[in-house]
Amino acid sequence: MATEARVVGNSTIVSTNPATGEVLAELACASSSDVQAAVLRAKQAQPAWEATPPRERVAVLRRFQRLLCEQRDQVADLICREAGKPAVEALTTEVLVILDAAEFCIHNAHDFLREEPLPHANLAMKTKRGKLLREPFGVIGIISPWNYPFSIAATETLGALVTGNAVVLKPSEFTPLIALELQRLLLAAGVNPDLMQVVIGEGPTGAALIESPIDKLIFTGSVATGKRVAEAAARKLLPVVLELGGKDPMIVLDDADVEIASSGALWGAFMNAGQTCLSVERCYVHRSLYENFLEACSNKIAKLRVGNGIGSEVEVGPLIHERQLRIVDEHVRDAVIHGARLLQGGKRLTELGPNFYAPTLLADVTRDMRIIREETFGPVLPVAPFDTDDEAIRLANDSDFGLAASVWTTNRRRGEAMAKQIKAGTVMINDVISCFGIAEAPHGGFKLSGIGRTHGKMGLAEMVQVKNVDTDLLPGMPKVWWFGYGEQFRQQMNGFIDLLFARSWGKKLKGALRSAGLLRRGNRI
Ligand code: NAD
């Protein structure tokens, strides 16, 4: 393993529980040469894995899935302690999501990797047979964030492994132990240690992974880091998938059920303490429901239980670190200074610990406020009214981000019609965030929210390169299009084009006659 045993770098990172500050572990960072060595080991091990029949790779995933199911409490407990999220969310949004992602790979990898016949429509190509092969890239580098430390790293790792790649994972410096737990489960399931390595460290370790001879990179993180990653990858034309930030709008139409929509808004804004790329970061409510909606949200926020996520009753845990908390506080203050109404929260909960922020409700937010323009990534629900559906769409699309959005209505058709007009990778009708838990659904964004997709078949497609194999069925026959050009050939080809594409049957027939000599073409070189 490239982590504890082999690390020789001289810097260390300390993993702490964000709820309590308890030090969980101190780990050595992988140096550039450690990263390089890990990737070279992965490169050596990968061809044998690629040659392993898909059904055997699937069997490894099945064992992983069984182990995870058996050991879910242990895994969820670690997620709770290292990422600070409530116990229920560790189980549902991390463990369950990965059991399901494994199920998806188990049931779909074989078909996905099967050779696909490629019929040729053009008459000139009828003597050929084509097929598409989906081949692994080799070594996939994965750089992952802390907010879904298990489910993001695992979804990508499972997809990479089942398609025949090796993986070198650089997890967030805030959640290294969870990545090591993922590695432990995979190795216990039978994955060769060189095929799934974890390199621990901060940004420079991630940068070293990009500079190493990996064959593709799947990056999940902020837009700012994503731009740096894209620049470094572009210098060597390294293919990348970028899963970046969001500023997801929630639109509550005039026919929505306020009771339901307000509960949805709460979960969307405060789940994982608002530290979800798909969090509700802007909420637009039809003016006829506006005050009722705010009142319902305010009453419900007062009932939320905030605290150390280790208890089953806690609904909102701490933020990951103090820096994140400062950003949230700045956004809230900026909104209030510029005229937003603070209806709930808006303060640190120092009595619980240094990283707790009260679930916050802001009304009358406007587009010039930071809370509407920048990703807040904290427990804040900013709400604004709108008057018409067109205005709601305009507001929703008025963002540099385009990860996901939601429309709340009792009229499914109306919601789906609106979804077509929203610029986002996912639009949910009457729910939020849960699209991430649908193993079949592609996840990824428009605009600054990223490039490419993870999850589902599109996620698997990012792990393979498509090879087109085309076989000529008449190898003893020279091809009509080969050298030996001349006026007669030009005329024949003109006739052939008419045969294929002329609009009238008469012209087609004439074309057929003119091109008839093509098969007997002389003068070929
Ligand atoms: P981040 O950008 O700070 O870090 C992400 C990862 O990049 C970490 O592992 C970090 O160590 C590494 N890194 C930092 N500098 C690097 C460099 N120069 N080269 C290579 N790697 C480098 O993000 P974060 O704070 O860990 O995560 C939160 C962000 O991630 C939010 O913006 C959130 O919206 C986004 N996110 C997006 C998705 C998605 O699927 N679209 C999912 C989860 C989180």
Boltz pocket constraint, residues with backbone or C-beta under 6 A from the ligand:
constraints:
  - pocket:
      binder: B
      contacts: [[A, 143], [A, 144], [A, 145], [A, 146], [A, 147], [A, 148], [A, 152], [A, 170], [A, 171], [A, 172], [A, 173], [A, 201], [A, 202], [A, 203], [A, 204], [A, 205], [A, 206], [A, 207], [A, 210], [A, 220], [A, 221], [A, 222], [A, 223], [A, 224], [A, 225], [A, 226], [A, 228], [A, 229], [A, 242], [A, 243], [A, 244], [A, 245], [A, 246], [A, 276], [A, 277], [A, 375], [A, 377], [A, 403], [A, 443], [A, 444], [A, 449], [A, 450]]
      max_distance: 6.0
